[in-house]
Amino acid sequence: MATARGPAPTRWNLLRTTRRLGRVRKGAELLSRKRRALVTELFDLARPALEDRTRLARRAATAYPALLRALSVRGGADARALGWPTRDPEVEMELHETWGVRVAEILGAPGIRRTPFERGVAPACTGPSVTEAADEFEDFVALLLEAASRETQIRRLARALARTSRQVNTLEQRVGPDLARQAAEIRRTLEEREREDHLRLRRLGKKKGGRPGSLEEAGAVSPSGSPRTR
């Protein structure tokens, strides 16, 4: 019967607890290797992602002022004219896994920058300021598509790293120490019982007037110290 502090102090529970402790330690080691691999992947992506963000910030710093100039010069009607017709860009993506973490990588994206013919509006009808704003924002969208894949990978890997770190900490700081404590308590209880049984047999042998080993020689107990049954 299990006690309030853990399983009952039996040899079977000791064996089972020891096996569970071994599995927990192996699992913690495997998760630690996964965490190191995820950290390596994140460091490999960190520098390119930082460069992408720098390029996006520079492009945004020129695109939005160009849009404001176009709106102040030509108004919103001409700016909306260059946004027609609307498009749904289709990208080619590939899924791959890193230690069970599925991430998507953009292999190819369609051209975002359009020619005046594709826009369907003559530049003379809108003016250079609106055309400049359209060019800036189309380049900005192209950079966003290029950086989206890497940003998604970083976010997924970061979430997986946080989850793996929590699992490792739980196994190493809670589950493992609890199982080690239970195994130590069971082993200590079994050793105390063995000592008590040995002392009890010695007293029984003295009461019968023999040496401490006389009961064993007479066949009353087995060489392991437990009473022999017929």
N, C-alpha and C positions, 0 to 999 in steps of 0.2 A: 504494500500500500504506500502511495506517495505521501511524503511528509509536506509540511507547510513550506519548507525551504527547498524541496526538490524531490526527485524520485526516491523510491525506497532503496536502502543500502544493500543491494544484492549484487552478486557477481555479474548477472546478466545485465543489470542496469549500468554497472561499471563498464562493461564491454560496449554496450550500446552508446553510452555517453562519450566514450573514447572515440568510437567510430564517427559519431556526429561531429566531434571536435576536429577530427582529421579532415572531414569533408568541408567544414567551415573554413579551416585554414587554407585548404586548396582553393576554395571559392574566392576567398579574400585575395590570394595571390593572383588568380586569374583576373579578377576585377582590377587589381593594381596594374597588371600588364595592359589591360584595356584602357585604363586611365592614362597611362604613359603614352600609349599610341594616340589617344585622342588629343593629348596636349601637343604631341609632335605635329599632328595634322593642323591644329589650330595655329601653331607658330608658323607653319608653312604658308597658311592662308592670310596671316595677319598683315604682312608687309604689302602684298598685292592689294588687299582690301583697303589699307590705309592710302595707297596711291590712288585707288579708284575714288575714294572719298575726297581726296585733294583735287582731282580733276573735276569731279562733280561740283565741288564748291566754287572752283574757278569758273566753270561754265555757267553756273547759276548766277554768279556775280556779274556776268556780261549779258545773260539772256533776259533777266527780269528788268534791268534798266532799258534794254532795247525794246521790250514790250511796253514799258511806260512811255517811252518816246513815241512809239507808234500810236498809242492810244491818244496821246496829247496832240499829235499832228493830224492823224487821219480819222480818229474815232474808232468805236468798236465795230462798226459795220464792215469796214475794210479788213480789219483783223479777222473777223469771223469768216469773211469770204475766202481767205487763204486757208482756213481750216477745213474747208469742204473740198472733196467728199471725205467723210470720216473713214477710217481704216481700222481693221483688226489684224495687227501684225501676227503672223504665225511663226513660231520659233521651233527649232529642232532641239530636243532635249534627250539626255541619256541618264539613266539611273545607275548608280553604283553604291556599294556598301563599304563602310569602314567600321569594322567590329560591330556589325549589326545595325549601324546607323545608316539609313537610306537617305542619300542626298541626290539632288538633280543638278545636272550640269548642262548649260546651254551650249550646244555645239555650233549652231548657226542661226543667225537672225536676218530677216529681210532688210533691205536698204530703207532707212527712214528718211533720208534727205531726198526731196522730190525736186524735179526740174520744173521750170515755169509751165511747160506743156502739161505735166502731170497735175499741177495745181489747177489748171483750167482758168486762170485769171491772168490777164496781161499785166506785167509789172508796172506799165504806165498807168494802169487804172487804180493801183493801190499805193504806189509811191515806194521809194527806197527804204523808208523807215519800217514799213510793215513787212517788206520782203526780208530785211535784215532780222527782224524779230522772229519771223517764221524759220529762217535758216538757223538762228541760235537755238530755238527750242527743239527743232528736229535733231540737231546735234546733241542737245541735252538728253533727249529721249533715247538716242542711240547709246550714249554712255550709261544711262540707267539700265538698259537691257544688258549691257556688258557686265555691269557690276551686280546685277540682281542675283545671278547664279552664285557668285562668291559670297554675297551677303547671306543668302539662304543657307549655304553650307556652314558658314560660321555660326549662325543662329542654332541650327540643328545640332552641330557638334558641341556647342556651348551647353545646350540643354542636356545632351547625353553625358557630357562631362560632369555637370552638377549632379545628375541622378546617380552616376557611377560613384562619385565621391561620397554621396550619402550612403550608398550601399556598402562601400568599403568601411566607412566609419562605423556603421551599424554592426558589421561582422567583427571588426577588430576591437571595438570599444564596448560592445554590449553582449552580442551573442557568444563570441569566443571566450571572453572572461567568465561569463555565467556558466558555460559548459565546463571550463577548466576548474572553476570553484566546485561545481557539483561532483566532478570526477574526483577531486582531491578529498572532498568530504566523504564520499562513498568509500574511497580507498582507506582513509583514516578509520572509518567505522569498522570496516572489515578487518583491519589489522588489530584494532582493539578487541574485537570479538575473538580473533585467533589467540591473542595473548590470554584473554580470560578463559578460553577453553583449555589452553595448555596448563594454566595454573590450576584449574579445576581438576584436571586429570592427575596432576602431581599430588594434590591433596587427597584425592581418592586412592591413589597408589600408596601413600603414607598410611592412610587409615587401615588399609588391608595388610599392613606390615611388610610391604615389599619396597623395592627401590622404585624410583620414579619411572623406570622403564619396565617394571615387572608386569604391568598390565599389557604392555605391548608384547612382551615375551610370552605371556600366558594366552595371548590371542584375544584379549578382551577389547583391544583397540587395534585399528589398522596402523601401518607405519605413518600414514599422513596425519594421525592424531584424532581421527573421527571414530566414534564407536563402531565396532564391526557387528553387522546384523547377520543373523542366521536365516 
